[in-house]
Amino acid sequence: MAAREVRASASRYTSRKIKGRGAGDQSWQQRAYDMYHQVPEVRFAASWIGNAMSGARLFAGRRSDDGSIEPVPEDHRAAEVVAQIAGGADGQAKMLGAFGKHLTVPGEGWIIVRPNEEVLSPYSPEDGHDWRVLSVKEVRPQQGKLVAEIEGEETVIPEGDPETMDPDGPVAIRVWDPDPERAIEADSPVRSSLELLEELLLLNAAVKAIARSRITGRGLLLVPKGTRFPSSQQAGEEDDLIEVFMTIAETAIRDPESAAATVPILLELPADTIADFKHVTFESEFDELALKLREEAVRRFATGLEIPAEILLGLGDVNHWGAWALTSEAIRLGIEPKLATVAYALTNQWLRPILESEGVEDWHRILVWSDTSPLRVRTNRSETALQAFDRGVISAEALRRETGFDDADAPTESHDNGQNQDDDQDETPPEPDLPVDESEAEPSTLPAAAAGPDRAAGLVAAADGLIWTALTTAGEKLRKTPACPRSERARAREVESARLHTLLPVDSEQVEQWRLLDGAWTRAPEIAARYGVSPDCLAASLDNYARELIAAGIEHEYRLVPSLLTDCVKEAA
């Protein structure tokens, strides 16, 4: 697994740091929390990032000389320590989800770890630890000590001695994204948008006032004084017009669901001043402008986040290929850096102190790392699984797994016998409808830009070249993974890189874990533009195909390329 760049800060609070300058002026964080509670777009963004982070998996890894990170063996001490973080996988998901919000809004949070023998939490093992994730408002220095508010009670965290840190003692770990100007201070996406969000609140208030105002909504109805309606009670009598209007209005107001605001305010003027009924409105150009300004403010806030703006603004205008690409980009640019921040804190302030105190060899190479492969959107692989099963490269168990069935759905022996008898009575069964057409014929749905034999052949050849280059890149990376032991790497160099995956076992999850295809489709937009197809569709189709080849250990065949492009050319037609 390739190493990700980590821009993070973390520290245990010791007596030196408590008495020092501290984190500086972080008064903006209260404003950020206010925006989280008052602006739904802020809450959505923070919750989205938190929910995404909670789906990642923490594991203990070892950094190799080439910078890659490989999981340590399951029986390694580090694997045991990481597995116990936050009480296990469920607690780790909650912890990462909480830090998604903390790192998005105030830019920092706290991890409080206490031996359970002191806390006696029923949710932690007796010989384990009680883990808490707290906000900056729940932890404060006080008279040379650190006070944490846990479940409404104040808990004092003893001062740690930086020279003789006790790995089993209570620990308070501050985790934050450092400000580029002053690293001791926290920074967050919301911080740079505070003024913009204040503007958004004012626009919300303006729109609310416009909706509530009867004057701006319905205006005034000017009525000549003395105007009368014929009475419906007795002939020859007249009723005052104002009284009739008020009677109608009062009737409507009695109904809670009535639109009383639709009745304009009545104003009676002398008859010599006004000759006829006149409706005067007080609509302002700002009414419509406020709505546009609010929409613009939301869009600017979306672009200021560390995830694609479409995640916040909605994916209504994006096709499924574009949604797939945006989600992948959001994970790479918005989720993984924050996971790396938390992992950095757990590595330097929890895992390594324990390993160093226990004398574990190469403790400085061991670290907590995260696996984001569960977050990736997996395409529907059922049809591909049927094809692979028909070719005999996967088992019936794998086929059931990929098509949504389990072993309980496997046919019984009697069912097999009955099925075989039926097969004997039937004529030759029709060939299955496979997801990849093995025909070498030119697709009949090529768009105008790719029409004609020469253009069609050019698109197929270009796609074939992209696939071969991607498999070559994947093979070169594969030589440096645990799938290829160091003792075999010299021999693996004798194998063509694009075919190496056919000799080494690779699970589908490991394709993402080891990033075998990262950066493989950089020329896809150029090829797509040349032949008039969607770049997102082209990259996703080829990427899915290459992943299936690597996971199944099957060699690429040129004759399959035309069928891979069918969906893309149909979409462009």
C-alpha positions in Angstrom: 0.0 0.0 0.0 1.4 3.4 -1.0 1.9 5.9 1.8 -0.3 8.9 1.9 1.0 12.3 2.8 0.1 13.2 6.3 -0.5 16.8 7.4 -1.5 16.4 11.0 -0.7 17.2 14.5 -1.2 15.3 17.8 0.1 15.4 21.3 -0.3 14.0 24.7 -0.9 16.8 27.2 1.9 16.8 29.7 2.8 19.2 32.5 5.1 21.2 30.2 2.4 21.7 27.6 -0.3 22.6 30.1 1.9 25.4 31.5 3.0 26.6 28.1 1.3 28.9 25.6 -1.2 26.3 24.7 -3.2 26.2 21.5 -3.5 30.0 21.2 -6.6 32.0 20.4 -9.3 29.5 19.2 -12.3 31.7 19.8 -13.5 31.2 16.3 -14.3 27.6 17.1 -17.4 28.7 19.1 -18.6 30.5 16.0 -18.0 27.4 13.9 -20.1 25.4 16.3 -22.9 28.0 16.0 -22.8 27.6 12.3 -23.0 23.8 12.6 -26.2 24.2 14.7 -27.8 26.9 12.6 -26.8 26.2 9.0 -28.0 22.9 7.6 -25.3 22.9 4.9 -22.6 22.8 7.5 -24.3 20.0 9.4 -24.7 18.0 6.2 -21.1 18.4 5.2 -19.7 17.5 8.6 -22.1 14.5 8.9 -21.2 13.3 5.4 -17.5 13.3 6.2 -18.1 11.7 9.6 -20.3 8.9 8.2 -17.7 8.3 5.5 -14.8 8.1 7.9 -16.8 5.7 10.1 -16.8 3.2 7.3 -13.0 2.9 7.1 -11.0 0.2 8.9 -7.9 0.7 11.1 -5.1 -1.8 11.0 -1.5 -2.0 12.2 1.0 -1.6 9.3 4.8 -1.6 8.8 6.5 1.0 6.7 8.9 -0.6 4.2 12.1 0.8 2.9 10.4 1.9 -0.3 7.7 3.8 1.7 4.9 1.4 1.1 2.8 0.2 4.1 2.0 -3.5 4.6 -0.2 -5.0 7.3 1.7 -6.7 10.1 1.0 -10.4 10.8 -2.2 -11.1 12.8 -0.1 -12.5 15.7 2.0 -9.4 16.0 1.8 -7.3 19.2 0.9 -4.2 17.2 -2.1 -5.9 15.6 -3.4 -6.8 19.1 -3.0 -3.2 20.3 -4.7 -1.7 17.3 -7.6 -4.2 17.5 -8.2 -3.0 21.1 -8.3 0.7 20.2 -11.7 2.1 21.2 -12.9 -1.3 22.3 -12.8 -2.9 18.8 -14.2 -2.3 15.3 -17.6 -0.8 16.5 -15.9 1.7 18.8 -13.4 2.6 16.2 -16.2 3.4 13.7 -17.8 5.7 16.3 -14.5 7.3 17.1 -13.7 8.0 13.4 -17.2 9.3 12.8 -16.9 11.7 15.6 -13.6 13.0 14.4 -15.1 13.6 11.0 -17.3 16.3 12.5 -14.5 17.6 14.9 -12.0 18.0 12.1 -14.5 19.6 9.7 -16.0 22.2 12.1 -13.6 23.2 14.9 -10.6 21.5 13.3 -9.6 19.5 16.5 -10.9 17.0 19.0 -9.7 15.0 22.0 -9.2 11.4 22.8 -9.4 10.5 26.5 -8.2 7.0 27.4 -8.5 5.7 31.0 -7.8 2.2 32.4 -11.1 0.5 32.9 -10.1 -0.7 36.4 -10.4 3.0 37.4 -13.6 3.7 35.4 -15.4 0.4 35.7 -17.2 0.9 32.5 -19.6 -2.0 31.7 -18.8 -1.5 28.0 -15.1 -2.1 28.3 -13.2 -5.2 29.3 -11.9 -5.2 32.8 -8.3 -5.4 31.7 -8.8 -2.9 28.9 -9.4 0.9 28.5 -12.3 3.2 28.4 -12.1 5.4 25.3 -13.8 8.8 24.9 -13.9 11.3 22.0 -14.5 14.8 23.3 -14.9 18.2 21.7 -12.7 21.2 22.5 -15.6 22.6 24.7 -15.4 19.5 26.9 -11.7 19.7 27.7 -9.9 22.6 29.3 -6.8 23.4 31.2 -7.4 24.5 34.8 -4.8 25.4 37.4 -2.0 23.3 35.8 -4.3 20.3 35.2 -6.5 19.1 32.4 -10.2 18.8 33.1 -12.4 16.7 30.9 -16.2 16.7 31.1 -17.3 13.1 30.6 -21.0 12.3 30.8 -21.7 15.5 32.7 -19.0 14.9 35.3 -15.6 16.6 35.5 -12.7 14.3 35.3 -9.1 15.4 36.1 -6.4 14.0 33.8 -3.2 13.7 35.8 -0.1 15.5 34.5 2.0 13.1 32.5 5.8 13.1 32.8 7.2 13.4 29.2 10.4 11.6 30.3 8.7 8.5 31.9 5.4 8.3 30.1 3.2 5.4 31.5 1.6 3.6 28.5 -1.1 2.2 30.9 -1.9 5.5 32.6 -4.7 7.9 31.7 -4.0 9.7 28.4 -5.4 12.9 26.9 -4.5 13.2 23.2 -5.2 16.4 21.3 -5.8 15.7 17.6 -5.9 18.7 15.2 -5.3 19.9 11.7 -2.6 22.5 12.1 -3.0 26.0 10.8 -0.4 26.8 8.2 0.5 30.1 9.8 0.8 28.8 13.4 0.9 25.1 13.7 -0.1 24.9 17.3 -3.5 26.3 16.3 -6.2 24.3 14.6 -7.7 25.0 11.2 -10.8 23.7 9.5 -12.8 24.2 6.2 -15.5 25.9 8.2 -13.1 28.5 9.6 -12.4 30.1 6.3 -16.1 30.3 5.5 -17.3 31.9 8.8 -17.9 35.3 7.2 -19.6 33.7 4.3 -21.8 31.7 6.7 -22.7 34.8 8.6 -23.8 36.3 5.3 -25.9 33.2 4.7 -27.6 33.6 8.0 -28.5 37.2 7.2 -29.9 36.1 3.8 -31.9 33.4 5.5 -33.3 36.0 7.9 -34.2 38.3 5.0 -36.0 35.6 3.1 -37.9 34.7 6.3 -38.9 38.3 6.8 -40.1 38.5 3.2 -42.2 35.4 3.6 -43.8 36.7 6.8 -44.5 40.3 5.8 -48.0 41.0 4.7 -47.2 44.4 3.5 -44.4 43.3 1.1 -46.4 40.2 0.2 -49.9 41.6 -0.6 -49.5 45.4 -0.3 -52.4 47.8 0.2 -55.8 47.9 -1.3 -56.9 51.6 -1.8 -60.7 52.0 -1.6 -62.7 55.3 -2.3 -64.4 56.5 0.9 -68.1 55.8 0.9 -68.1 52.9 -1.5 -71.1 50.7 -0.8 -72.2 47.2 -1.7 -76.0 46.4 -2.1 -77.2 44.7 1.0 -78.2 41.1 0.8 -80.5 41.4 3.8 -83.1 44.1 2.9 -83.8 45.8 -0.3 -82.6 49.4 -0.5 -80.0 49.1 2.3 -76.3 49.2 1.7 -73.4 47.7 3.6 -70.0 49.3 4.1 -67.4 47.8 1.8 -64.8 47.7 4.6 -67.2 45.7 6.8 -67.8 43.1 3.9 -64.0 42.7 3.4 -63.4 42.3 7.1 -66.1 39.7 7.4 -64.5 37.7 4.6 -61.1 38.0 6.1 -62.2 37.0 9.6 -63.9 33.9 8.2 -60.6 32.9 6.5 -58.6 33.6 9.6 -60.7 31.2 11.7 -59.3 28.4 9.7 -55.8 27.6 10.9 -54.8 26.5 7.4 -56.1 29.7 5.8 -53.9 32.1 4.0 -54.8 35.2 6.0 -51.7 36.9 4.7 -53.2 36.8 1.2 -55.7 39.5 2.2 -54.1 42.9 1.5 -54.3 45.7 4.1 -57.3 48.0 3.4 -56.9 51.8 3.3 -59.9 54.1 2.8 -59.2 57.4 1.1 -61.4 60.4 0.2 -63.4 59.8 -3.0 -61.9 63.0 -4.5 -58.4 61.6 -4.0 -58.9 58.2 -5.6 -61.5 57.5 -8.3 -61.2 53.7 -8.4 -59.9 50.7 -6.5 -56.1 50.5 -6.6 -53.8 47.8 -5.4 -50.4 49.0 -4.3 -47.6 46.6 -3.7 -44.3 47.1 -1.9 -42.3 44.4 -3.7 -38.6 45.1 -3.9 -35.9 44.0 -6.3 -34.0 42.7 -3.3 -36.7 40.0 -2.7 -35.6 38.0 -5.8 -32.0 39.1 -5.3 -31.9 37.6 -1.8 -32.8 34.2 -3.1 -30.0 34.3 -5.7 -27.5 35.6 -3.2 -28.4 32.8 -0.8 -27.9 30.2 -3.5 -24.6 31.8 -4.4 -23.5 31.7 -0.7 -24.3 28.0 -0.4 -22.3 27.3 -3.6 -19.3 29.2 -2.4 -19.4 27.3 0.9 -19.6 24.1 -1.0 -16.5 24.9 -3.1 -14.6 25.8 0.1 -15.0 22.3 1.5 -12.4 19.6 1.1 -14.8 17.4 -0.9 -16.3 17.9 -4.3 -18.9 20.7 -4.3 -21.4 18.3 -6.0 -21.6 16.2 -2.8 -23.2 19.1 -1.0 -25.1 20.7 -3.9 -26.5 17.4 -5.1 -25.8 14.9 -7.9 -29.0 15.5 -9.8 -27.2 16.5 -13.0 -24.5 13.9 -12.8 -24.8 10.4 -14.4 -23.8 7.3 -12.5 -20.3 7.3 -13.9 -19.8 10.9 -12.8 -21.2 10.0 -9.3 -18.7 7.2 -9.1 -15.8 9.4 -10.0 -17.0 12.2 -7.6 -17.3 9.8 -4.7 -13.9 8.4 -5.3 -12.4 11.9 -5.5 -14.2 12.8 -2.2 -12.7 9.8 -0.5 -9.2 10.6 -1.8 -9.1 14.4 -1.1 -11.6 14.7 1.8 -11.7 11.5 3.8 -8.3 9.9 3.6 -6.4 13.0 4.8 -8.6 13.2 7.9 -8.2 9.5 8.5 -4.5 10.0 8.3 -4.7 12.7 10.9 -6.4 10.4 13.4 -4.1 7.5 12.5 -1.0 9.8 13.0 -2.2 10.7 16.5 -2.9 7.0 17.5 0.5 6.0 16.1 2.7 8.5 17.9 0.7 9.0 21.1 -0.6 5.4 21.7 0.8 2.6 19.6 4.5 3.4 19.5 4.8 4.3 23.2 3.4 0.9 24.1 5.6 -1.0 21.6 8.7 1.0 22.7 8.1 0.3 26.4 7.6 -3.4 25.6 10.8 -3.6 23.6 9.2 -4.6 20.3 11.7 -4.7 17.5 11.4 -2.0 14.8 8.7 -0.2 16.8 9.4 3.0 15.0 8.4 1.4 11.7 5.0 0.3 13.0 2.0 2.6 12.7 -1.7 2.8 12.7 -3.1 3.1 9.2 -6.5 3.1 7.6 -8.1 1.0 4.8 -10.7 2.9 2.8 -11.6 0.1 0.4 -15.0 -0.5 2.2 -15.9 3.1 1.2 -15.5 2.5 -2.5 -18.6 2.1 -4.5 -18.5 -1.4 -5.8 -20.2 -1.9 -9.2 -22.6 -4.7 -9.8 -20.3 -7.7 -10.4 -23.0 -10.4 -10.7 -22.9 -10.6 -14.5 -19.2 -10.7 -14.6 -19.2 -13.4 -11.9 -21.5 -15.5 -14.2 -19.0 -15.1 -17.0 -16.1 -16.0 -14.8 -17.9 -19.0 -13.4 -18.8 -20.2 -17.0 -15.1 -20.0 -17.8 -14.2 -22.0 -14.7 -12.0 -19.4 -13.0 -14.2 -18.9 -9.9 -16.0 -21.4 -7.7 -19.8 -21.8 -7.2 -19.3 -20.3 -3.7 -17.8 -17.1 -5.1 -20.6 -17.0 -7.7 -23.2 -17.1 -5.0 -21.5 -14.4 -3.0 -21.3 -12.0 -5.9 -24.9 -12.6 -6.9 -26.3 -12.0 -3.4 -26.8 -15.6 -2.3 -25.2 -17.7 0.4 -24.3 -21.3 0.9 -27.8 -22.1 2.2 -29.0 -21.5 -1.3 -26.6 -24.2 -2.8 -28.5 -27.0 -4.6 -28.9 -30.3 -2.7 -27.8 -33.6 -4.1 -31.4 -34.6 -5.0 -31.9 -31.3 -6.8 -28.6 -31.9 -8.7 -29.8 -35.3 -9.9 -33.2 -33.9 -10.9 -31.6 -31.1 -12.7 -29.3 -33.4 -14.6 -32.2 -35.6 -15.7 -34.0 -32.5 -17.0 -30.8 -31.5 -18.8 -30.7 -34.9 -20.5 -34.2 -34.5 -21.8 -33.7 -31.0 -23.1 -31.9 -30.1 -26.2 -28.7 -28.2 -26.2 -29.3 -25.3 -23.7 -28.9 -21.8 -25.1 -25.7 -20.0 -24.4 -25.8 -17.7 -21.4 -26.2 -14.0 -21.9 -22.8 -12.9 -20.7 -22.0 -9.3 -19.7 -19.0 -9.2 -22.0 -19.8 -9.9 -25.6 -17.0 -12.0 -27.1 -17.9 -10.9 -30.6 -15.2 -8.9 -32.5 -17.9 -7.1 -34.5 -17.9 -3.3 -34.4 -20.5 -1.9 -32.0 -23.6 -0.7 -33.9 -24.2 2.2 -31.6 -21.2 4.3 -32.2 -21.8 8.1 -32.0 -21.3 10.4 -34.9 -17.8 11.3 -33.7 -16.8 7.6 -33.7 -18.8 6.5 -36.7 -17.1 4.6 -39.5 -14.7 1.7 -39.5 -11.6 3.8 -39.1 -13.0 5.8 -36.1 -14.4 2.7 -34.5 -11.1 0.8 -34.9 -9.3 3.8 -33.5 -11.4 4.0 -30.3 -11.0 0.2 -29.7 -7.2 0.5 -30.3 -6.9 3.4 -27.9 -9.0 1.7 -25.2 -6.8 -1.4 -25.6 -3.7 0.6 -25.2 -5.1 2.2 -22.0 -5.9 -1.2 -20.6 -2.5 -2.6 -21.4 -0.8 0.4 -19.8 -2.9 0.1 -16.7 -2.1 -3.6 -16.3 1.6 -2.8 -16.8 1.4 -0.2 -14.0 -0.5 -2.6 -11.8 2.1 -5.3 -12.4 5.0 -3.0 -11.5 3.2 -2.1 -8.2 2.3 -5.7 -7.6 5.9 -6.7 -7.4 6.3 -4.5 -4.2 3.3 -6.0 -2.4 2.9 -8.9 0.0 1.5 -10.9 -2.9 5.1 -11.1 -4.3 7.5 -12.0 -1.4 10.9 -10.4 -1.5 12.5 -13.7 -2.3 10.5 -14.0 -5.5 10.7 -10.4 -6.7 13.9 -11.0 -8.8 12.1 -13.9 -10.6 8.9 -11.8 -11.0 10.9 -9.2 -12.9 11.4 -11.7 -15.7 7.6 -11.8 -16.2 6.0 -9.1 -18.4 4.4 -6.6 -16.0 1.0 -6.6 -17.7 0.7 -10.4 -17.2 2.1 -10.6 -13.7 -1.4 -10.6 -12.1 -2.2 -13.9 -13.8 0.6 -15.6 -11.7 0.1 -13.8 -8.3 -3.1 -14.1 -6.2 -4.9 -10.8 -5.7 -8.2 -10.3 -4.0 -10.6 -7.7 -5.3 -10.2 -5.6 -2.1 -6.4 -5.7 -2.5 -6.6 -4.0 -5.8 -7.9 -0.9 -4.0 -5.8 -1.5 -0.8 -2.5 -1.6 -2.8 -3.7 1.1 -5.2 -2.7 -0.9 -8.2 -4.7 1.2 -10.7 -4.2 4.6 -9.2 -3.3 7.1 -11.9 -3.9 4.5 -14.7 -6.6 6.5 -16.5 -5.1 9.9 -16.8 -5.4 9.9 -20.6 -9.0 8.7 -20.6 -10.4 12.3 -21.0 -8.2 12.9 -24.0 -9.2 9.6 -25.7 -12.9 10.2 -24.9 -12.8 13.7 -26.3 -11.2 12.4 -29.5 -13.9 9.9 -30.2 -16.9 11.6 -28.7 -17.7 9.4 -25.6 -18.1 10.3 -22.0 -14.7 10.4 -20.2 -16.3 9.3 -16.9 -17.9 6.3 -18.6 -14.8 5.3 -20.5 -12.6 5.5 -17.4 -15.1 3.6 -15.2 -15.7 0.9 -17.8 -12.0 0.2 -18.3 -11.3 0.5 -14.6 -13.9 -2.1 -13.7 -12.7 -4.4 -16.4 -9.1 -4.2 -15.3 -10.0 -4.8 -11.7 -11.9 -7.9 -12.6 -9.0 -9.2 -14.7 -6.6 -8.7 -11.8 -8.9 -10.2 -9.2 -9.7 -13.2 -11.4 -6.1 -13.7 -12.6 -7.2 -13.6 -16.3 -5.1 -12.2 -19.1 -6.5 -9.3 -21.2 -7.8 -10.1 -24.6 -8.2 -7.5 -27.4 -11.3 -9.1 -28.8 -13.3 -8.2 -25.7 -12.6 -4.5 -25.9 -15.5 -3.5 -28.3 -18.1 -4.9 -25.9 -16.6 -2.9 -23.1 -17.3 0.3 -24.9 -21.0 -0.5 -25.7 -22.5 1.4 -22.7 -20.3 4.4 -23.4 -21.2 4.7 -27.0 -24.9 4.2 -26.3 -24.7 7.0 -23.7 -23.1 9.3 -26.3 -25.5 8.4 -29.1 
